[in-house]
Amino acid sequence: MEIFDIFLLEAILNGILLGGVLALLALGLNLVFGVIDVVWICYAELVMIGMYTVYWLFAFYGVPIVPAFLAGIVIVAAAGALLHYLVIRPILGAAPINQLLVTGGVLFFLQALATLVFGVEFRNIGLRLPVLEFADMYFSFARVLAFVTALAGMVALYLFLTRTYIGTAIRAISQDREIMPLMGVNPQRVYLMTSAIGGGLAGLSACLLVLQYDVHPAIGLSFGPITFMICVMGGLGNMIGGFVAAFIFSQFISIGGFFFAIEWGYVIAFAFFILMMFLKPQGILSRRR
């Protein structure tokens, strides 16, 4: 019974570590939706771009890992800004279904382009990190590092949004889009900055994920749907709700995988999502009216 409890505790702690990365992914998507009011269905494909950037710089060209990470974040931030300028800005006034279709089209375009350029091979950066042992429990150092970095990234974003002028403008325009231009704030500039920050968060997520997973053109399908469901379950645009939902999802996946199999963990998590959409369609932190 004692060993069983240790293994269960190990699964719970690994679920918490996984939740940090999922929360970071959801944070970027929620930030973009909360400010611009457009859901980037192709958000996980920006993560794919970041993972390929780190792979080619580090594994192929021999760039040290930290500069490769920084380059990945900057490139994906630029990709987020470019996505807004070329794709999102022209459809800001369109119907939500049209916005979803356009960003969904970008998703398939980026997948097809990555397949054409890089092929379908699974690529690994080849960086072997140790496994940490604590009280007869084992944890991936890459996952621990990802969790700590994700928390640091979320704290940095919170400080940016609450302590800087641009962050205040971002929060203000997310609350009232009509009145902010009258206060001298340029909405398009704020939207562009928000898209770059959202892209930067996707780039940071890519740096953390490339330490744990192989990169391939369809890697976005592994994280895109679950990130979107976390955002919906937490309430689209609600960063705190997305944060809570990410850890709930990760616990279902980890503990379900412990008792059954990892595939069943995802099945249970998705079933819980469907149930919550009936009970609290506005998000888990919403109040009944």
C-alpha positions in Angstrom: 0.0 0.0 0.0 2.9 2.3 0.8 4.5 1.8 -2.7 1.1 2.3 -4.3 0.7 5.6 -2.5 4.2 6.7 -3.6 3.4 5.9 -7.2 0.1 7.7 -7.0 1.9 10.7 -5.5 4.4 10.6 -8.3 1.6 10.6 -10.8 0.0 13.6 -9.1 3.3 15.6 -9.0 4.0 14.7 -12.7 0.5 16.0 -13.5 1.3 19.3 -11.8 4.5 19.6 -13.8 2.6 18.9 -17.0 0.0 21.5 -16.0 2.6 24.3 -15.9 3.3 23.9 -19.6 -0.4 23.5 -20.5 -1.1 26.7 -18.5 1.5 28.6 -20.4 0.1 27.5 -23.7 -3.4 28.4 -22.6 -2.1 31.8 -21.3 -0.9 32.9 -24.7 -4.1 31.9 -26.5 -6.3 33.5 -23.8 -4.3 36.7 -23.9 -4.8 37.1 -27.7 -8.5 36.3 -27.4 -9.1 38.5 -24.4 -7.6 41.5 -26.2 -8.3 41.0 -29.9 -11.4 38.8 -29.5 -10.2 36.4 -32.2 -9.4 32.7 -31.4 -6.1 31.6 -33.1 -7.0 28.0 -34.0 -3.5 27.9 -35.5 -1.8 28.9 -32.2 -0.2 25.4 -31.8 1.4 25.7 -35.2 3.3 28.8 -34.0 4.7 26.4 -31.3 5.7 24.1 -34.1 7.6 26.9 -35.8 9.4 27.6 -32.6 10.3 23.9 -32.1 11.7 23.7 -35.7 13.7 26.9 -35.1 15.3 25.5 -32.0 16.0 22.1 -33.6 17.7 23.6 -36.7 19.7 26.1 -34.8 20.9 23.7 -32.0 21.0 20.3 -33.6 21.9 21.2 -37.2 23.9 24.5 -37.0 25.4 24.0 -33.6 24.1 27.2 -32.0 24.3 26.9 -28.1 21.0 26.0 -26.6 20.3 29.3 -24.8 20.8 31.5 -27.9 18.7 29.0 -29.9 15.9 29.3 -27.3 16.1 33.1 -27.4 16.0 33.1 -31.2 13.0 30.7 -31.2 11.1 33.1 -28.9 11.9 36.1 -31.0 11.1 34.4 -34.3 7.8 33.1 -33.1 6.9 36.5 -31.6 7.6 38.0 -35.0 5.5 35.3 -36.6 2.6 36.2 -34.2 2.9 39.9 -35.2 3.0 38.9 -38.9 0.0 36.7 -38.5 -2.0 39.5 -37.0 -0.8 42.0 -39.7 -1.5 39.8 -42.7 -4.4 37.6 -41.5 -6.1 38.8 -38.4 -6.3 42.5 -39.0 -8.4 42.2 -42.2 -11.0 40.0 -40.5 -11.4 41.8 -37.2 -14.9 42.9 -38.2 -15.9 39.6 -39.7 -18.3 37.0 -38.2 -16.7 34.7 -35.6 -17.2 31.7 -37.8 -15.3 33.3 -40.6 -12.5 34.2 -38.2 -12.3 30.5 -37.1 -12.3 29.3 -40.7 -9.5 31.7 -41.7 -7.3 30.8 -38.7 -8.1 27.1 -39.3 -6.9 27.6 -42.9 -3.7 29.1 -41.6 -3.3 25.9 -39.5 -3.5 23.6 -42.5 -1.3 25.9 -44.5 1.5 25.9 -42.0 1.2 22.1 -41.5 1.4 21.5 -45.3 4.3 24.0 -45.6 6.2 22.3 -42.8 5.6 18.9 -44.4 6.8 20.2 -47.8 9.9 21.9 -46.4 11.0 19.5 -43.6 9.4 16.2 -44.5 7.4 14.0 -42.2 10.4 12.7 -40.2 10.3 13.0 -36.4 13.3 15.1 -35.3 14.9 15.3 -31.8 17.4 17.9 -30.7 19.4 15.1 -29.1 19.9 16.9 -25.7 19.8 14.2 -23.0 18.8 15.6 -19.6 18.9 13.6 -16.3 16.1 12.1 -14.4 15.6 13.4 -10.9 15.0 11.0 -8.0 13.3 12.1 -4.8 11.9 9.8 -2.1 11.7 6.8 -4.5 9.9 9.0 -7.1 11.3 9.9 -10.5 10.8 13.1 -12.4 12.1 14.2 -15.8 14.5 17.2 -15.4 13.1 18.6 -18.7 9.6 18.6 -17.2 10.7 20.2 -14.0 12.7 22.8 -15.9 9.6 23.4 -18.1 7.4 23.8 -15.1 9.7 26.3 -13.4 10.2 28.3 -16.6 6.5 28.3 -17.3 5.7 29.7 -13.9 8.4 32.4 -14.3 7.0 33.3 -17.7 3.5 33.7 -16.3 4.7 35.8 -13.4 6.7 38.0 -15.9 3.6 38.4 -18.0 1.5 39.4 -14.9 4.1 42.0 -13.9 4.2 43.3 -17.5 0.5 43.7 -17.6 0.2 45.3 -14.2 3.3 47.4 -14.0 3.9 48.9 -17.4 2.1 51.4 -19.6 1.7 49.1 -22.5 0.5 46.3 -20.2 -2.1 48.7 -18.7 -3.2 49.7 -22.2 -3.6 46.0 -23.1 -5.7 45.3 -20.0 -7.8 48.4 -20.6 -8.6 47.8 -24.2 -9.6 44.2 -23.4 -12.2 45.7 -21.0 -13.6 48.4 -23.3 -12.6 48.5 -26.9 -14.8 51.5 -27.8 -13.7 54.0 -25.3 -9.9 53.4 -25.4 -9.3 55.3 -28.8 -10.9 58.3 -27.1 -8.3 58.1 -24.4 -5.5 58.4 -27.0 -4.7 54.6 -27.3 -4.1 53.2 -30.8 -6.0 49.9 -30.8 -4.2 48.5 -33.8 -0.8 49.1 -32.1 -2.0 47.4 -29.0 -3.4 44.5 -31.0 -0.1 44.1 -32.8 1.9 44.2 -29.5 -0.5 41.6 -28.0 0.0 39.3 -31.0 3.7 39.6 -30.6 3.5 38.8 -26.9 1.2 35.8 -27.6 3.6 34.6 -30.2 6.5 35.0 -27.7 4.6 32.9 -25.2 4.1 30.3 -27.9 7.9 30.5 -28.6 8.6 30.0 -24.9 6.3 27.0 -24.9 8.1 25.6 -27.9 11.5 25.8 -26.2 10.1 23.9 -23.2 8.3 21.2 -25.3 11.3 20.6 -27.7 13.2 19.3 -24.6 10.5 16.6 -24.2 9.0 15.8 -27.5 10.1 15.2 -31.1 9.2 17.9 -33.6 7.3 17.0 -36.8 4.7 18.9 -39.0 1.7 17.5 -37.0 3.1 18.3 -33.6 0.5 21.1 -33.3 -2.3 18.5 -33.3 -0.9 17.0 -30.1 -1.3 20.3 -28.2 -3.7 22.5 -30.2 -7.0 20.8 -29.4 -6.2 20.3 -25.7 -5.0 24.0 -25.4 -8.2 25.2 -27.0 -10.3 23.0 -24.7 -8.5 24.3 -21.6 -9.2 27.9 -22.7 -12.9 27.1 -23.3 -13.3 25.3 -20.0 -11.6 28.1 -18.2 -13.6 30.7 -20.0 -12.2 32.2 -23.2 -10.1 35.2 -22.3 -10.1 34.3 -18.6 -6.4 33.8 -17.8 -7.1 32.7 -14.2 -9.7 30.2 -15.4 -7.4 28.9 -18.0 -4.7 28.5 -15.4 -7.0 26.4 -13.2 -8.4 24.4 -16.1 -4.8 23.5 -17.2 -4.0 21.9 -13.9 -7.4 20.1 -13.8 -6.8 18.7 -17.2 -3.2 17.6 -16.4 -4.4 15.8 -13.3 -7.0 13.8 -15.2 -4.4 12.9 -17.8 -1.7 11.9 -15.3 -3.9 10.1 -12.7 -6.0 8.5 -15.4 -2.8 7.2 -17.0 -1.7 5.9 -13.6 -4.8 3.8 -13.0 -5.5 2.8 -16.6 -3.3 4.0 -19.5 -2.3 7.4 -20.8 -4.8 7.1 -23.6 -7.6 6.6 -21.0 -6.3 9.6 -19.2 -7.0 11.8 -22.2 -10.4 10.1 -22.7 -11.4 10.9 -19.1 -10.1 14.5 -19.5 -12.1 15.0 -22.7 -15.2 13.5 -21.1 -14.9 15.9 -18.2 -14.6 18.8 -20.6 -17.9 17.7 -22.3 -19.6 17.5 -18.9 -18.4 20.9 -17.9 -19.7 22.4 -21.1 -23.2 21.3 -20.0 -22.8 22.4 -16.4 -20.7 25.6 -16.9 -20.5 26.6 -20.6 -19.1 30.0 -19.6 -16.2 28.5 -17.8 -15.4 26.7 -14.6 -15.1 30.0 -12.6 -18.3 31.5 -13.9 -21.3 32.0 -11.6 -24.8 30.9 -12.3 -27.2 33.6 -13.1 
